[in-house]
Structures are given as C-alpha cells and as structure tokens.
Amino acid sequence: MLANSIPHPIPYQGSKRRLASAILSQVPDREFARLVEPFAGSAAVTLAAASKNLFPMFVIGDALEPLVGLWRAIIKDPTTIGETYEMLWFRERKSPIDAYYEVRSEFNRDKDPAKLLYLLARCVKNAVRFNPSGEFNQSPDKRRTGTKPETMKQSLRQAHKLLTGRCEAVTSDFSVLFRNAQSGDFFYLDPPYQGTSEGRDSRYIAGVSREQMIDALKILNQKDIPFVLSYDGHCGGKIYGEALPTGLAHRILLDVGRSSQATLNGRDDATVESLYVSNSIPLKRTNRKLCLADFAIQRELFA
Ligand SMILES: C[S@@+](CC[C@H](N)C(=O)[O-])C[C@H]1O[C@@H](n2cnc3c(N)ncnc32)[C@H](O)[C@@H]1O
C-alpha cells in the first residue's frame, strides 16, 4: 500500500503520517507479537504497520478518552461514526461558525467521540487544545471546511478493515502500557513535545515530563522490549525539547523538510526530528532504506 493510500481518518496535528515509513523501517526483521502505541493520537504508525502486515496485533492507547472512544468505534462500527460525522458536517450549512461552537459546547458536555472527529476536522490546524478545566477550546478554521463526509466515510471504512479483529484501544496513562509490556512487544512512542504538555500552555489533555519518559524507557530496557521514540527536534534554530541522556537509546536525526508553518511564513527552515532507537535494535550500516521521497535522513550514534 502506498503511503498516501494508507487511511488516516483522524486529522491530528503532530500526526506521524509522513514519517511512518521511516519510523517503521527501524523495526528489526523478526517476528513480534504486538505493536504497542501508548501515545496513539491519529495512530498513523499503527495504520501504516497494519497496511504492511508488520505485526499480527496492535494496541493503541491515549490519555484522551473520547479519542480512544473514536478508535473503538472505528474498529467496531465505522458506518455509524461516519453517518454521525456527516450529520454534524451538514449541520453547518446555514451558519458554519455558530454550528461549530454549538457542537463544541455539546462535546464538552457529552464527550461524544463523533463530535470530537468533527471538531478535529474543522478546527484550526486540526489541533486539540484544552482549557485548565479540560474543556476543548480550539477555534474553528474559517477558511477550510474539513474532510468531506464521503471521503471521511471511506477513510473510516478502510481503517476499520485494517484494524478490526486485531487491535485493542485503551484509555490510559502511558505508564500503564509500559508496566504491562510483554516479551514479543514492539513499542512506538510519540509523547507530546516537552514544553507543549506541561504548565499553562497545556496542549494535550495529559502530559509527560522528561524525567517520567526517562524512567519509562528504563523499564522497557530492563524488560528488553525494543522501541522507537520520537522526541526532541529543531526547526530554523528553534529547539523543541531537550535530548535524552546518552545510553538509553541510539539517536537518529530525521530531516523532515520544511515545516508547514515555515512554508506559510515564506521561510526555508528545515525541521529535524530525533528518533531514538533502543539499543537492543542493531544499527543498520546503510541509510538508503530511509532516504524516502522528501526526507533525507542521517543516522548518528548518540555522542
Ligand atoms: C504527539 S501526539 C501523538 C501523535 C501520533 N503519533 C499521531 O500519529 O497522530 C501525543 C499524544 O499523546 C497523548 N498523551 C499525552 N499525555 C499522555 C499520557 N500521559 N499518557 C497517554 N497519552 C498521552 C495526547 O493525547 C496525544 O494524542
């Protein structure tokens, strides 16, 4: 399945859709029982792995309950969720902005996963934002209308086909999935960037400190569970997050090209993301496999 034909029904800022192939090329060529993604979001890596049949089973977890509810609905009954999305999308015809705010208020009362799907498709940058009381408070995108219902329904059906019968979706703090890690698991980790998940600028419903991440990785290393982690990065001289200490994993730098924000602002800033590959995964001699379409990828050992 080509990268752009892999379904991606949940529009989500920070999705790893474009990087999924590069990330999955780090998975060693042996049999695993499960791919576990404790910070699933739009589960771009799980969907890409399922489309390549790289794992027989998948576990997707996230702290955001309605998002996990949405995944459960996709796995069980994509038709109903698609029809509800369509109904919400067409509710906008008379007065789009008012309709958006109406759905947002309803979602903050009932936490209906279909409403979250609609809000994500229609909000600024497809980015979840919560106020300190845990209410979704992102504004509507006034220029774009969000995924058309027919396209959304098709994407939901395709994701359902890939995951049904072999994917469990769990609402939990990431630490629970780490504690339950079993031999035969492979973990892909994409926690919020440091700085986006703590303090007043809370972007996601929950967050992870650097110390918590380090402790959690130690658990995986002790259990000898291989992992790939997306963590710090930089764009145009701005650094996002502090690199992890030496010894926990190898570090690779992925040059992911120009950021969409830089493009919008007419700048030429390259975005570079770190990928940490657990020490138990043998380093590959060549990076040719990683040099995919629009990103040049360098691999370096942690200095
Ligand atoms: C950077 S996003 C992941 C994006 C994902 N890789 C994708 O392709 O869409 C981080 C996710 O972690 C979740 N999250 C934040 N803190 C968490 C925690 N303590 N435990 C579990 N999930 C958490 C957020 O709700 C968010 O969906």
The ligand as a Tripos MOL2 file, in Angstrom:
@<TRIPOS>MOLECULE
LIG
   27    29     1     0     0
SMALL
NO_CHARGES

@<TRIPOS>ATOM
      1 C1          2.2610   13.9410   19.6020 C.3       1 LIG1
      2 S1          0.6760   13.2340   19.8950 S.3       1 LIG1
      3 C2          0.8110   11.6790   19.0730 C.3       1 LIG1
      4 C3          0.5870   11.7870   17.6010 C.3       1 LIG1
      5 C4          0.5580   10.4450   16.9110 C.3       1 LIG1
      6 N1          1.8740    9.8560   16.8040 N.3       1 LIG1
      7 C5         -0.0760   10.5330   15.5320 C.2       1 LIG1
      8 O1          0.4790   10.0000   14.5560 O.co2     1 LIG1
      9 O2         -1.1370   11.1520   15.4200 O.co2     1 LIG1
     10 C6          0.7340   12.8040   21.5900 C.3       1 LIG1
     11 C7         -0.4900   12.0790   22.1040 C.3       1 LIG1
     12 O3         -0.2060   11.6600   23.4460 O.3       1 LIG1
     13 C8         -1.3810   11.7870   24.2390 C.3       1 LIG1
     14 N2         -0.9180   11.9150   25.6260 N.ar      1 LIG1
     15 C9         -0.4140   12.9920   26.2640 C.ar      1 LIG1
     16 N3         -0.0350   12.6800   27.5230 N.ar      1 LIG1
     17 C10        -0.2960   11.3630   27.6820 C.ar      1 LIG1
     18 C11        -0.1170   10.4480   28.7750 C.ar      1 LIG1
     19 N4          0.4030   10.8400   29.9410 N.pl3     1 LIG1
     20 N5         -0.4600    9.1600   28.6100 N.ar      1 LIG1
     21 C12        -1.0170    8.7350   27.4170 C.ar      1 LIG1
     22 N6         -1.2220    9.5720   26.3540 N.ar      1 LIG1
     23 C13        -0.8580   10.8580   26.4860 C.ar      1 LIG1
     24 C14        -2.0870   13.0090   23.6930 C.3       1 LIG1
     25 O4         -3.4830   12.9670   23.9670 O.3       1 LIG1
     26 C15        -1.7630   12.9170   22.1880 C.3       1 LIG1
     27 O5         -2.7940   12.2730   21.4860 O.3       1 LIG1
@<TRIPOS>BOND
     1     1     2 1
     2     2     3 1
     3     2    10 1
     4     3     4 1
     5     4     5 1
     6     5     6 1
     7     5     7 1
     8     7     8 2
     9     7     9 1
    10    10    11 1
    11    11    12 1
    12    11    26 1
    13    12    13 1
    14    13    14 1
    15    13    24 1
    16    14    15 ar
    17    14    23 ar
    18    15    16 ar
    19    16    17 ar
    20    17    18 ar
    21    17    23 ar
    22    18    19 1
    23    18    20 ar
    24    20    21 ar
    25    21    22 ar
    26    22    23 ar
    27    24    25 1
    28    24    26 1
    29    26    27 1
@<TRIPOS>SUBSTRUCTURE
     1 LIG1         1 GROUP 0 **** ****
